[in-house]
């Protein structure tokens, strides 16, 4: 599910079970300087996905957006969905996402 355990740039601060839309999600909290980034990992079946894939995470198509001052990256890999949310710059969030999908 998640092979990235953090590094010097994005240390893993903790994790918990949370909710994403209508389902349980593994939630991971990464630190970046004075900011945090939350990663939600959940079953992707039955969810409506954005038709617009305007970016990629590694080789995976992804959707990016900004809501209420937070940058959001949303992508799928097999049966799992990933949602990465933070107030860090989009390029920094994309760098974290690339580390998450690297194997």
C-alpha positions in Angstrom: 0.0 0.0 0.0 2.6 2.6 1.0 6.2 1.9 0.6 7.4 5.5 1.3 8.2 5.9 5.0 9.4 9.5 4.8 12.8 11.0 4.3 14.7 14.2 5.3 12.5 16.4 3.0 9.2 14.9 3.9 9.4 13.0 7.3 6.5 10.8 8.2 4.9 12.2 11.3 2.2 9.7 11.9 -0.8 7.8 10.7 -4.3 6.9 11.6 -7.6 5.5 10.2 -9.7 8.3 8.8 -12.6 8.8 6.4 -12.5 9.7 2.7 -16.0 10.5 1.4 -18.0 7.4 2.6 -15.2 4.9 3.4 -12.4 4.2 5.8 -9.0 5.4 4.7 -5.4 5.0 5.9 -4.3 8.5 6.7 -0.6 9.5 6.7 0.8 12.8 7.9 4.0 14.1 6.4 5.9 17.2 7.5 7.6 19.7 5.1 9.3 22.6 6.8 6.5 24.4 8.8 3.7 22.6 6.8 2.0 19.3 6.8 0.6 17.1 4.0 -2.1 14.5 4.5 -2.3 11.4 2.4 -5.5 9.4 2.3 -5.3 5.9 0.9 -8.7 4.2 0.3 -10.6 1.6 -1.8 -11.4 3.3 -5.1 -14.3 1.2 -6.3 -17.6 2.9 -6.6 -16.3 6.4 -6.4 -16.9 9.0 -9.1 -13.5 10.2 -10.5 -12.7 13.5 -12.2 -12.9 13.1 -15.9 -10.1 15.7 -16.2 -6.6 14.3 -15.6 -4.5 17.4 -15.9 -1.2 16.0 -14.5 0.5 12.8 -13.5 2.0 11.2 -10.5 4.8 9.0 -11.8 3.2 7.2 -14.8 -0.3 7.5 -13.3 -2.8 10.0 -14.5 -3.9 12.4 -11.8 -6.2 15.3 -11.2 -5.0 18.5 -9.4 -7.1 21.2 -7.9 -7.0 24.0 -5.3 -9.7 24.3 -2.7 -9.9 26.8 0.2 -6.1 27.5 -0.1 -5.2 23.8 -0.2 -3.6 22.0 -3.1 -5.0 18.6 -3.9 -3.7 15.7 -6.0 -6.0 12.7 -6.6 -5.0 9.5 -8.4 -5.7 5.8 -8.6 -3.3 2.8 -8.7 -5.1 -0.5 -9.1 -7.9 -0.9 -6.5 -6.6 2.0 -4.4 -7.2 5.7 -4.5 -4.9 8.3 -3.2 -5.7 11.9 -2.1 -2.8 14.1 -1.1 -3.7 17.5 0.5 -1.6 20.3 1.7 -1.0 24.1 1.7 2.5 23.6 0.3 3.3 24.7 -3.2 2.0 22.5 -6.0 5.5 21.6 -7.2 6.4 20.5 -3.6 3.2 18.4 -3.3 4.0 16.8 -6.7 7.5 15.9 -5.4 6.0 14.2 -2.4 3.4 12.3 -4.6 6.3 11.1 -6.8 8.0 9.7 -3.8 4.8 8.0 -2.6 4.4 6.1 -6.0 8.0 5.3 -6.5 8.7 1.6 -5.9 
